[in-house]
């Protein structure tokens, strides 16, 4: 399904999510009490010296006080050096060009069928040697900039500079969600928007969340009870990089460079010379003329049975890195995939439920009742509203069976998440909320009191300016969303921010507002596709960006980065990255007129986004899923999601030491709510790599703790840089190969994304 219903805290430089364009975010997922990766932190506390506090102040008194939470004590230093510089000259000369470069790269390859991206872990590791390089090369002198005296090289590259760089450049590691609107208007609806209008749309959707976040700082960041568990692993990684390694073997940086070099060299095979290595479908190779065998075995267009890949990017372009995901979540995800793709999908398809055999087995394309492509553009008026007369002639659209049940799975995942969080974390959330309101400040809050807080008027100014410019962009640049729609979307985001923020801060789970916002505006403004996706973006991303920003502020809280510097770094990164995203998208429209219409540059996420705009906007939820809708039965999946977590919760309480405690229904369901655009063949490969990582953790814990996350980042880095070379050296110059190894996966089947 198009829309992510269950994500983890998308820390901006931890690749994912964003709540980004990526209808993907990442399933890495909730329930930190079961997360093996988080438990590893507790075993490492004695081995991590306080590298970020080499000039600790109040050390003796700090040792007498620490966080009341064990996981925080294991990961976060209870000391600080307030003389350590953070928003330095080095920050600016690295942050600006790197943010532009990363956003440019990620936007270009967002259009690719197998998308490639530079993730947050890459930036966290990549900026470290650059910072150390400037530490040794910049002259140790001070320059004047007006009334300011700016030291070019204020000493060792430190953990606070590193954090700000990672946060700023991390804003570029995902493509702004509103770019989807720009793309579908230009490519599918044929309505090119002036570039300034697109920039305003993207920047305002990205920045509204910052204003909202400031209103919740004292409730979601400052209190010790608001842990934000995902940040603990980031803190450990920062401290590991800034401490002196005393163990033998390869250092982390050398290991990273070695693996990245091997990964980049290898990627020339699946990335250019032998693309068939990315999607190997055994049944299609064995029985190329059998339609059923192709449907069952296709990596990209079928069920993915006996399919595999020798391409790291083919795994991570659909799912998050299996090396970064705890095995309990991987197991839940794979079980959900098997149930939906290998059990329900064939039963529904060959059982001809909803006339399923009239259409493809897999894909997000829309059809008429006879199986022809749904003539969306022919049914629209000049203002892109639905022409009722033509709609009466053609009728509602039909979907592939897998696309239809992906909507049902998404409905169930949303309601299941609310029930799961209530059952497993409800008492904890209420307790943490009470603590945040009544408990005394912990050591980290006291240490942060040394730094000036961000004035409320900063946040309110960003919120007011973004809202005003958003209203202007929507009214002036033909989105069909009226001014009150923008304000309503912002109010929706603000209404849900505090309760969802508490859930996120305690459990790492982030309920999504996508379906809620689509339903709301679909009923209020039916027949207006651009208005629908615009409202969804302001509401969903408004809250999502606020959650991202609050998570980053908590990271800065743990590492004692001045809040004003964190605000400046994050806002700078978002403004630069969003503007670059739009400029690069328009560049791609210019140099590739057939963008999103070729096998290699198919823009599968944009295709899904367009089709959801038809389902929720052009046709509307009442006609699709209401009482008169062809797919009205899918609304019962909301009830199914409410009921499913209950028996597993009861069994886990009855047998607390059994495997049942690891069953997580929201993760199990949400894993396939993204399929399409995720490819079925990626799930088995993802599972086996994750299983190998789990075995390493079980039997070679020392190696896993030292290298596992760096291995993931190095593989991503190698793929990213090789993709850049391939694009500019070959693709951009029209150099292609044409032989059996470059043919698409299972060519007997059409691409129906």
Secondary structure, DSSP 8 states (H G I E B T S, - for coil): --S--EEE---TT-----SSS-S------S-GGG-HHHHHHHHHGGG---GGGTT-BSHHHHHT---SSHHHHHHS-S-B-TTS--S-HHHHHHHHHHHHHHHHHHHHHHSSSS-----HHHHHHHHHHHHHHHHHHS-S-EEEETTEEEES--SS--HHHHHHHHHHHHTTSS--TTHHHHHIIIIIS-----HHHHHHHHHHHHHHHHHHHHTTHHHHTSSTT---THHHHHHHHHHHHHS---SSS--HHHHHHHHHHHHHHHHHIIIII-GGGGSEEHHHHH-TT-HHHHHHH-TTTS--TTEE-S-HHHHHTTS--GGGS-HHHHHHHHHHHIIIIIIIHHHHHHTTGGGGGGS-SS---EE-TTSSB--TGGGB-TTSBB-HHHHHHH-S-EE-HHHHHHHHHHHHHHHHHHHHHHHHHHHHHHHHHHHHHHS---HHHHHHTTS----HHHHHHHHHHHHHHHHHHHHHTT----HHHHHHHHHHHHHHHHHHHHHHHHHSEEE-SHHHHHHHHHHHSTTBHHHHHHHHHHHHHHHHHHHHHHHHHHHHHHHT--HHHHHHHHHHHHHHHHHHHHHHHHHHHHH-TTTTSSSSS--HHHHHHHHHIIIIIII-HHHHHSTTSTTGGGGHHHHHHHHHHHHHHHHHHHSTTSGGGG--HHHHHHTTTTTTTS-HHHHHHHHHHHHHHHHHHHH-HHHHHHHHHHHHHHHHHHHHHHHHHHHHHTGGGT----SGGGS-TTTTS----
